[in-house]
Amino acid sequence: MKVALKPTAPIRGEELFEQLRTELLKALPSCQFTFEAGDIVSRL
């Protein structure tokens, strides 16, 4: 999934990743999550 945040987003970077990871693991405990840059070279 590719997501773009608005410049005014209240939470960004590592703080956002940790909050998302916590909530996603609660909802989907058997899954793993990573957050990577969405550069054009690695986009599928």
C-alpha positions in Angstrom: 0.0 0.0 0.0 1.4 3.4 -0.9 0.3 6.4 1.3 1.1 10.1 0.9 0.6 12.3 3.9 -0.5 15.9 3.8 2.2 18.4 4.9 -0.1 19.3 7.8 -0.4 15.8 9.2 -0.1 15.9 13.0 2.2 12.8 13.3 5.0 11.9 10.9 8.1 9.7 10.6 9.0 7.2 13.2 6.3 8.3 15.6 3.7 7.6 13.0 5.3 4.2 12.1 5.3 3.1 15.7 1.6 4.1 16.2 0.6 2.3 13.0 2.6 -0.8 13.9 0.9 -1.0 17.3 -2.6 -0.6 15.9 -2.0 -2.9 13.0 -0.6 -5.7 15.2 -3.7 -5.5 17.4 -5.9 -5.9 14.4 -3.7 -8.4 12.5 -1.5 -10.2 15.0 -0.2 -12.8 12.5 1.2 -10.2 10.1 4.4 -8.3 9.9 4.7 -4.6 8.8 7.5 -2.6 7.3 7.7 1.0 6.2 9.9 1.9 3.3 10.4 4.8 1.0 8.2 4.8 -2.1 10.8 5.6 -4.7 10.0 5.1 -8.3 12.7 2.3 -8.7 11.1 -0.1 -6.2 7.4 0.7 -7.0 5.5 -2.2 -8.6 
